Amino acid sequence: MHLSVETFAGRLNEIMPVIVKEFTARFTKELHKNKITLPQFLVLEFLSRGGSSKMTELANFMNVTTAAMTGIVDRLVRDGYLKRVADCNDRRIIKVKLTDDGNVIVKKINERKRQMFIKVFGRISEEDRERYLTILKQIKDVLVENNI
């Protein structure tokens, strides 16, 4: 079967919003159970992968102002998921770091997300899952390398 890129784009335009909506609804439900917003979780996950970070780095990652980032971080500090620490080389620089509770919440939510993927992709053949991952990696590479 020949599928032009135009036809493919049209079909993808119909399917992707439904997939994104359904996954987002399930993920958001899990975040709300833990009283975490999506932006807060993205910050926690970013720090869990990279260790400590300056506010400007977090703001750049989230594509928000440092003032907006301060609001997000303040709530996470208040809830005990983050702490502010002085840079060991320059005490004027304040970095943000996960607390033990922050690490626990990231692991808990990521495990629930993993279980959701297992439920969904457990109904799809191993061969199709492998092809899907290969294609997703290609898409990621195109988006990252070409900044589309």
C-alpha positions as CSV (number, residue, x, y, z in Angstrom):
1,M,0.0,0.0,0.0
2,H,1.4,3.4,-1.0
3,L,0.8,6.1,1.6
4,S,1.9,9.6,0.6
5,V,3.4,11.8,3.3
6,E,0.4,14.2,2.8
7,T,-2.1,11.4,3.5
8,F,0.1,10.2,6.4
9,A,0.2,13.7,7.9
10,G,-3.6,13.9,7.7
11,R,-4.2,10.6,9.4
12,L,-1.6,11.4,12.0
13,N,-3.3,14.8,12.6
14,E,-6.5,12.8,13.4
15,I,-4.9,10.1,15.6
16,M,-2.2,12.0,17.6
17,P,-4.6,14.4,19.5
18,V,-6.6,11.5,20.8
19,I,-3.4,9.6,21.9
20,V,-2.0,12.7,23.5
21,K,-5.3,13.5,25.2
22,E,-5.7,10.0,26.6
23,F,-2.2,9.6,27.9
24,T,-2.2,13.1,29.3
25,A,-5.5,12.5,31.1
26,R,-4.2,9.4,32.8
27,F,-0.9,11.0,33.7
28,T,-2.5,14.1,35.0
29,K,-4.8,12.0,37.2
30,E,-1.7,10.4,38.7
31,L,-0.1,13.8,39.3
32,H,-3.2,15.1,41.0
33,K,-3.3,12.1,43.3
34,N,0.1,13.3,44.5
35,K,-0.8,17.0,44.5
36,I,1.8,17.8,41.8
37,T,1.2,19.9,38.7
38,L,2.7,18.9,35.3
39,P,5.2,21.8,35.4
40,Q,6.3,20.8,38.9
41,F,6.8,17.2,37.9
42,L,8.8,18.3,34.9
43,V,11.1,20.3,37.2
44,L,11.4,17.3,39.6
45,E,12.2,14.9,36.8
46,F,14.7,17.3,35.2
47,L,16.5,17.5,38.6
48,S,16.4,13.8,39.1
49,R,18.3,13.3,35.9
50,G,20.7,16.1,36.2
51,G,21.3,16.7,39.9
52,S,21.3,20.3,41.1
53,S,20.6,23.2,38.8
54,K,20.6,27.0,38.8
55,M,17.3,28.8,38.5
56,T,18.2,30.1,35.0
57,E,18.9,26.6,33.8
58,L,15.6,25.4,35.1
59,A,13.8,28.4,33.5
60,N,15.5,27.7,30.2
61,F,14.5,24.1,30.3
62,M,10.9,24.9,31.1
63,N,10.9,27.9,28.6
64,V,9.6,30.3,31.3
65,T,10.9,33.4,33.0
66,T,13.0,33.0,36.1
67,A,10.2,34.8,38.0
68,A,7.8,32.1,36.9
69,M,10.3,29.4,37.8
70,T,10.8,30.9,41.2
71,G,7.0,30.4,41.9
72,I,7.2,26.8,40.8
73,V,10.3,26.1,42.9
74,D,8.9,28.0,45.9
75,R,5.9,25.6,46.0
76,L,8.2,22.5,45.6
77,V,10.4,23.8,48.4
78,R,7.4,24.4,50.6
79,D,6.1,20.9,50.0
80,G,9.5,19.4,50.9
81,Y,10.4,18.1,47.4
82,L,13.3,20.6,46.7
83,K,15.8,22.5,48.7
84,R,18.0,25.5,47.8
85,V,21.7,25.0,48.3
86,A,24.7,27.4,47.9
87,D,27.1,26.5,45.1
88,C,30.3,25.1,46.7
89,N,32.5,27.2,44.5
90,D,30.6,30.5,44.7
91,R,28.3,31.1,47.7
92,R,26.4,33.8,45.8
93,I,25.0,31.2,43.4
94,I,22.0,29.3,44.7
95,K,21.2,25.9,43.2
96,V,18.0,23.8,43.5
97,K,18.3,20.1,44.4
98,L,15.8,17.3,45.0
99,T,15.2,16.2,48.6
100,D,14.7,12.5,49.5
101,D,11.0,13.1,49.4
102,G,11.4,14.6,45.9
103,N,13.3,11.6,44.7
104,V,10.6,9.3,46.2
105,I,7.8,11.2,44.4
106,V,9.6,11.1,41.0
107,K,10.2,7.4,41.3
108,K,6.6,6.7,42.4
109,I,5.1,8.7,39.5
110,N,7.5,7.3,37.0
111,E,6.6,3.8,38.1
112,R,2.9,4.5,37.7
113,K,3.6,5.9,34.3
114,R,5.6,2.8,33.4
115,Q,2.7,0.6,34.6
116,M,0.4,2.6,32.3
117,F,2.7,1.9,29.3
118,I,2.8,-1.8,30.2
119,K,-1.0,-2.0,30.2
120,V,-1.3,-0.2,26.8
121,F,1.7,-1.8,25.0
122,G,1.1,-5.2,26.5
123,R,-1.8,-5.4,24.0
124,I,0.5,-4.8,21.1
125,S,2.9,-7.4,19.6
126,E,6.6,-7.4,20.5
127,E,7.5,-6.8,16.9
128,D,5.2,-3.8,16.6
129,R,6.6,-2.4,19.9
130,E,10.2,-2.7,18.6
131,R,9.2,-1.0,15.3
132,Y,7.4,1.7,17.3
133,L,10.5,2.4,19.5
134,T,12.7,2.6,16.4
135,I,10.4,5.1,14.7
136,L,10.0,7.2,17.9
137,K,13.8,7.4,18.2
138,Q,14.0,8.5,14.6
139,I,11.4,11.2,15.2
140,K,13.2,12.4,18.3
141,D,16.5,12.6,16.4
142,V,14.8,14.6,13.6
143,L,13.2,17.0,16.1
144,V,16.4,17.4,18.2
145,E,18.9,17.6,15.4
146,N,16.9,19.8,13.0
147,N,15.1,21.9,15.5
148,I,11.9,21.6,13.5
